[in-house]
Amino acid sequence: MLMVLQVVLYCLLFTAMVRYAVRGGAVDGLYFYPKPVQERAIEIGLIDRETMLHKRKVFMTEFFIVMLAALVLIIGVWNRVSDFKTAYLQALLILEVMNWFDGIVIDKIWVGISRFWNLPGCEDIPYVQTWRQVLIKRCILSLVWIAGAAIVAGIVVLLF
């Protein structure tokens, strides 16, 4: 039951970080959108490329640090894990759930339903991923998280 709570809290943190990225409006998170939407938004003057790339770099750095620190603290401090296998399995579970949460809840439901993500002048360009795109991307990322979980577990073992 504790792991369920931790996974839910981690996904809520993920959601809060995405919301933080777009605190000034959807255009602040233009780097989340497909390339054709980015190009149109730049073309019509919603943002310039340099600003978009800078926002992406700053956010992704903050996102990586916060999400990694939270995961390490959940496993190492909250769960008091110090062995690699347990740390790996917990990291893998949390990262895989987050991966699919991102694809289904964030990409398909939140972005797909909320008008918040609509960009003026870009309404004719699809920006919500199809189910096929979500499945392909999430399956690829599932493989990536196999290695990512090993890195997290290594950090946990080194620190705790």
Secondary structure by P-SEA (a helix, b strand, c coil): caaaaaaaaaaaaaaaaaaaaaccccccccccccaaaaaaaaaaccccaaaaaaaaaaaaaaaaaaaaaaaaaaaccccccccaaaaaaaaaaaaaaaaaaaacccccccccccccccccccccccccccaaaaaaaaaaaaaaaaaaaaaaaaaaaacc
